[in-house]
Amino acid sequence: MTSSISTFFDHLLAFLLGSAYKLGYCVFIFVLCLLAIRVSRHMIRSFFEGRLAVNRHIDTSKATTLGSVVSSIATYTIWFVGICSMLIQLGVPSTSLAAVLGTGTVAIGLAAQNVIKDIIAGFFILLEDQFFVGDLVTLPNQNLTGTVEEITIRVTRLRAADGTLHIVPNGSITVVSNMCKEYSNAIVEVDVAYEEDLMRVLEVLRDEMSCSFGALEGLRKEPVVLGVTSLGDSGITIRMTAECQPEAKYAVERALRLRVKNRLDKEHISIPYPQCVVHMAAAHGAEDKGV
C-alpha cells in the first residue's frame, strides 16, 4: 500500500515537473521570439540607415519601403520557427509535424489564394519600383488617391487628403498612377474675354511665367504658355504648364493662379463671367396683329 502511494506521488511529481518544464520552455520561446523580433527590426533599420549614410544616391523612400517589407518577413519567419519549436516540445513528433505542415501548406494555399496573391503582388510592386513610401498615387480601379504611408508584403496604406486611411490589399491593385516619378506638371488655365487682344494677352502671360521661374520654389523649368485650348461660351481658355517637383505640384498651381490673376488685373485684362445673349424674334404675323 505504502509502495503504491509512493509510486503515485512519484509519477505525479514527474508529471508536474515535466509539465512545468514544457510550460516554462514555451514561455521562454515566446519571450525569445519577441526579443528576436525587436532585435531584428533594430538591425534591419540600422542596416538601411547605414546604407543611406554611405551611399547618398539610394532613394530614402525605397530604403524605408524595403526595410518595412524585410521586417515583416523576419517577423513571420521568427514566429513560424518559434511555434514549431513549442509544438515539438509539447510532444508533437517532428515527422507528424512535417506531414501536417505539408498538408496544411496545400490546404492554406487553396484557401488563402487571395493572401498569396497579395504577397506576390507586394513583391512585384517593390521589384518594379511602382511606388514608394511618401509617393502620391491614384488607384483608378479603387477610385482612391492618397499618399503612401506604408507598404507591407500584403497591404498598402494610403492617407487621403482629408485624413482618411485606406488599407488596400496589394493583390487588388491592378493600375497605379504615380504622381511622384521624377517630376510633375502643374497645369493652370485661365479664361479671357473675347474682346481682349489675344496676342497681347499671350505676351503678358509669357512675361509673367518668366518672372515666376525665379520667384516660386519647386519649379524645375520655366513655365510654358501652351496657347489657346478652348473657345468657350463666355471666353477664350489659355493653358500654362510648369514642370516642378512632385511634392510641390499643388502649391505651384495655387501660386501661379494667384500671380496670373494679379497680373491680368494690373494689365486691365478682363476675366469673363458666364453670360448669354437672348435674341427675341417676333412671331409670324405679329406685326399684322399689332403685337
C-alpha positions as CSV (number, residue, x, y, z in Angstrom):
1,M,0.0,0.0,0.0
2,T,2.7,2.4,1.0
3,S,4.7,1.5,-2.1
4,S,1.7,2.2,-4.4
5,I,1.1,5.6,-2.8
6,S,4.8,6.4,-3.2
7,T,4.7,5.4,-6.8
8,F,1.7,7.5,-7.4
9,F,3.3,10.6,-5.9
10,D,6.5,9.9,-7.9
11,H,4.5,9.8,-11.1
12,L,2.5,12.9,-10.1
13,L,5.7,14.8,-9.3
14,A,7.3,13.7,-12.5
15,F,4.2,14.8,-14.5
16,L,4.1,18.2,-12.7
17,L,7.9,18.8,-13.2
18,G,7.6,17.7,-16.9
19,S,4.6,20.0,-17.4
20,A,6.3,22.8,-15.7
21,Y,9.4,22.4,-17.8
22,K,7.3,22.3,-21.0
23,L,5.3,25.4,-20.0
24,G,8.5,27.2,-19.0
25,Y,10.1,26.2,-22.3
26,C,7.1,27.6,-24.2
27,V,7.2,30.8,-22.3
28,F,10.9,31.1,-22.8
29,I,10.5,30.6,-26.6
30,F,7.6,33.1,-26.7
31,V,9.8,35.7,-24.9
32,L,12.7,34.8,-27.1
33,C,10.6,35.4,-30.2
34,L,9.6,38.8,-29.0
35,L,13.2,39.7,-28.3
36,A,14.4,38.3,-31.6
37,I,11.7,40.4,-33.5
38,R,12.8,43.6,-31.7
39,V,16.5,42.9,-32.3
40,S,15.9,42.1,-36.0
41,R,13.9,45.2,-36.5
42,H,16.7,47.3,-34.9
43,M,19.3,45.6,-37.1
44,I,17.4,46.0,-40.3
45,R,16.7,49.7,-39.5
46,S,20.4,50.2,-38.7
47,F,21.5,48.4,-41.9
48,F,19.4,50.6,-44.2
49,E,20.3,53.8,-42.3
50,G,23.9,52.8,-42.7
51,R,23.5,52.3,-46.4
52,L,21.8,55.6,-46.8
53,A,24.7,57.3,-44.9
54,V,27.3,55.6,-47.1
55,N,25.5,56.0,-50.5
56,R,23.6,59.2,-50.9
57,H,22.3,58.0,-54.3
58,I,20.0,55.5,-52.6
59,D,16.4,56.6,-52.6
60,T,15.3,57.2,-49.0
61,S,11.7,56.2,-49.6
62,K,12.8,53.0,-51.3
63,A,15.1,52.1,-48.4
64,T,12.2,52.8,-46.0
65,T,9.9,50.6,-48.0
66,L,12.3,47.7,-48.3
67,G,13.1,47.9,-44.6
68,S,9.4,47.6,-43.8
69,V,9.0,44.5,-46.0
70,V,12.1,42.8,-44.7
71,S,11.0,43.4,-41.2
72,S,7.6,41.8,-42.0
73,I,9.3,38.7,-43.5
74,A,11.6,38.4,-40.5
75,T,8.7,38.7,-38.0
76,Y,6.7,35.9,-39.8
77,T,9.7,33.7,-40.0
78,I,10.6,34.0,-36.3
79,W,7.1,33.3,-35.2
80,F,6.9,30.2,-37.5
81,V,10.1,28.7,-36.1
82,G,9.1,29.5,-32.6
83,I,5.7,27.9,-32.9
84,C,7.2,24.8,-34.5
85,S,9.7,24.5,-31.6
86,M,7.0,24.8,-29.0
87,L,4.8,22.1,-30.7
88,I,7.8,19.7,-30.8
89,Q,8.5,20.3,-27.1
90,L,4.8,19.7,-26.2
91,G,5.1,16.2,-27.6
92,V,4.2,16.6,-31.3
93,P,6.5,14.2,-33.3
94,S,8.6,16.0,-35.9
95,T,7.6,13.6,-38.6
96,S,3.9,14.2,-37.9
97,L,4.5,17.9,-37.7
98,A,6.2,17.8,-41.1
99,A,3.3,15.8,-42.6
100,V,0.8,18.2,-41.1
101,L,2.7,21.2,-42.3
102,G,2.9,19.7,-45.8
103,T,-0.9,19.0,-45.9
104,G,-1.6,22.4,-44.2
105,T,0.5,24.2,-46.8
106,V,-1.6,22.7,-49.6
107,A,-4.8,23.5,-47.8
108,I,-3.8,27.0,-46.9
109,G,-2.6,27.5,-50.5
110,L,-6.1,26.7,-51.8
111,A,-8.0,28.5,-49.0
112,A,-5.7,31.6,-48.9
113,Q,-5.3,32.3,-52.6
114,N,-6.1,36.0,-52.1
115,V,-3.4,36.3,-49.3
116,I,-0.8,34.6,-51.5
117,K,-1.9,36.9,-54.4
118,D,-1.4,39.9,-52.2
119,I,2.1,38.8,-51.1
120,I,3.2,38.1,-54.7
121,A,1.8,41.5,-55.8
122,G,3.6,43.2,-53.0
123,F,7.0,41.8,-54.1
124,F,6.4,42.9,-57.7
125,I,5.4,46.4,-56.5
126,L,8.8,46.7,-54.9
127,L,10.7,44.8,-57.6
128,E,9.4,47.1,-60.3
129,D,9.7,50.3,-58.3
130,Q,6.0,51.1,-58.9
131,F,5.7,53.4,-55.9
132,F,7.4,54.0,-52.6
133,V,6.5,55.4,-49.1
134,G,5.7,59.1,-49.5
135,D,4.5,58.9,-53.1
136,L,1.2,60.5,-54.1
137,V,-0.7,57.8,-56.1
138,T,-4.1,57.2,-57.6
139,L,-5.6,53.7,-57.9
140,P,-8.2,54.1,-60.6
141,N,-9.9,50.7,-60.1
142,Q,-10.3,51.5,-56.4
143,N,-11.2,55.2,-57.0
144,L,-8.6,56.2,-54.4
145,T,-6.0,59.0,-54.3
146,G,-3.6,59.5,-51.4
147,T,0.0,59.5,-50.0
148,V,1.6,56.0,-49.5
149,E,2.3,55.7,-45.7
150,E,3.3,52.1,-45.6
151,I,3.9,49.1,-47.9
152,T,3.9,45.6,-46.3
153,I,4.1,42.2,-48.1
154,R,0.3,42.1,-48.0
155,V,-1.3,45.6,-47.9
156,T,-0.6,49.2,-48.9
157,R,-1.8,52.0,-46.6
158,L,-2.9,55.3,-48.3
159,R,-3.6,58.5,-46.5
160,A,-6.2,60.6,-48.4
161,A,-6.2,64.4,-48.4
162,D,-9.0,64.5,-45.8
163,G,-7.0,62.3,-43.4
164,T,-8.8,59.0,-44.2
165,L,-6.5,56.0,-44.0
166,H,-7.2,53.5,-46.8
167,I,-5.8,49.9,-46.4
168,V,-5.7,48.3,-49.8
169,P,-4.7,44.6,-50.4
170,N,-1.8,44.5,-52.9
171,G,-3.5,41.9,-55.0
172,S,-6.3,44.2,-55.8
173,I,-4.0,46.9,-57.2
174,T,-4.1,46.5,-61.0
175,V,-3.4,50.0,-62.2
176,V,-1.3,52.6,-60.4
177,S,-1.0,56.3,-61.4
178,N,2.1,57.6,-59.6
179,M,2.3,61.4,-59.5
180,C,5.8,61.4,-57.9
181,K,8.0,59.8,-60.5
182,E,10.9,62.3,-61.2
183,Y,8.7,65.3,-61.8
184,S,5.1,66.6,-62.1
185,N,3.4,69.1,-64.4
186,A,1.4,71.9,-62.8
187,I,-1.4,72.9,-65.1
188,V,-3.1,76.2,-64.9
189,E,-5.9,77.5,-67.2
190,V,-7.4,81.0,-67.4
191,D,-10.2,82.5,-69.4
192,V,-10.1,85.9,-71.0
193,A,-12.9,87.8,-72.7
194,Y,-13.4,87.7,-76.5
195,E,-12.9,91.5,-76.6
196,E,-9.3,91.3,-75.5
197,D,-6.3,91.4,-77.8
198,L,-5.3,87.8,-77.7
199,M,-1.7,88.3,-78.9
200,R,-1.2,90.9,-76.1
201,V,-2.7,88.5,-73.5
202,L,-0.3,85.8,-74.6
203,E,2.7,88.1,-74.3
204,V,1.7,89.3,-70.9
205,L,1.3,85.7,-69.7
206,R,4.7,84.6,-71.1
207,D,6.3,87.5,-69.3
208,E,4.6,86.5,-66.0
209,M,5.7,82.9,-66.4
210,S,9.3,84.1,-67.0
211,C,9.1,86.1,-63.8
212,S,7.6,83.2,-61.9
213,F,10.5,80.9,-62.6
214,G,12.8,82.7,-60.3
215,A,10.2,83.6,-57.7
216,L,8.5,80.2,-57.0
217,E,10.1,77.3,-55.2
218,G,9.7,73.8,-56.6
219,L,9.9,74.7,-60.3
220,R,12.3,72.7,-62.4
221,K,11.9,74.6,-65.6
222,E,10.4,77.9,-66.7
223,P,6.6,77.7,-67.0
224,V,5.3,77.5,-70.6
225,V,2.2,79.2,-72.1
226,L,0.8,76.5,-74.5
227,G,-1.8,78.8,-76.0
228,V,-5.5,78.6,-76.7
229,T,-7.1,75.3,-75.7
230,S,-10.8,76.2,-75.9
231,L,-13.3,78.7,-77.3
232,G,-15.9,78.7,-74.6
233,D,-19.4,80.3,-74.4
234,S,-18.1,83.2,-72.4
235,G,-14.3,83.4,-73.0
236,I,-11.2,82.0,-74.5
237,T,-9.3,79.5,-72.4
238,I,-5.5,79.7,-72.3
239,R,-3.4,76.9,-70.7
240,M,0.0,77.1,-69.0
241,T,2.2,74.2,-67.7
242,A,5.1,74.2,-65.3
243,E,7.4,71.2,-64.7
244,C,8.0,71.0,-61.0
245,Q,9.0,68.8,-58.1
246,P,6.3,66.2,-57.4
247,E,5.6,67.3,-53.8
248,A,5.3,70.9,-55.0
249,K,2.7,70.4,-57.7
250,Y,-0.4,71.7,-56.0
251,A,1.5,74.6,-54.3
252,V,2.9,75.7,-57.6
253,E,-0.6,75.6,-59.2
254,R,-2.1,77.8,-56.5
255,A,0.8,80.3,-56.7
256,L,0.6,80.5,-60.5
257,R,-3.1,81.1,-60.4
258,L,-2.6,84.0,-57.9
259,R,0.1,85.6,-59.9
260,V,-1.9,85.3,-63.2
261,K,-4.9,86.9,-61.6
262,N,-2.9,89.8,-60.2
263,R,-1.1,90.3,-63.4
264,L,-4.3,90.3,-65.5
265,D,-5.8,92.8,-63.1
266,K,-2.7,95.0,-63.4
267,E,-2.8,94.9,-67.2
268,H,-6.6,95.6,-67.2
269,I,-7.3,92.3,-68.9
270,S,-10.8,91.1,-68.0
271,I,-11.6,87.6,-67.0
272,P,-15.2,86.9,-68.3
273,Y,-18.1,85.8,-66.2
274,P,-20.8,83.5,-67.6
275,Q,-23.3,85.4,-69.8
276,C,-25.6,84.7,-72.6
277,V,-27.3,86.8,-75.3
278,V,-31.0,86.2,-75.9
279,H,-32.4,87.2,-79.3
280,M,-36.1,88.0,-79.3
281,A,-37.7,87.1,-82.7
282,A,-41.2,88.3,-83.5
283,A,-43.8,85.7,-84.2
284,H,-45.0,85.2,-87.8
285,G,-47.8,87.7,-88.5
286,A,-47.3,89.5,-85.2
287,E,-47.0,92.9,-87.0
288,D,-50.4,92.4,-88.7
289,K,-52.0,91.7,-85.3
290,G,-50.5,94.7,-83.7
291,V,-48.2,92.8,-81.4
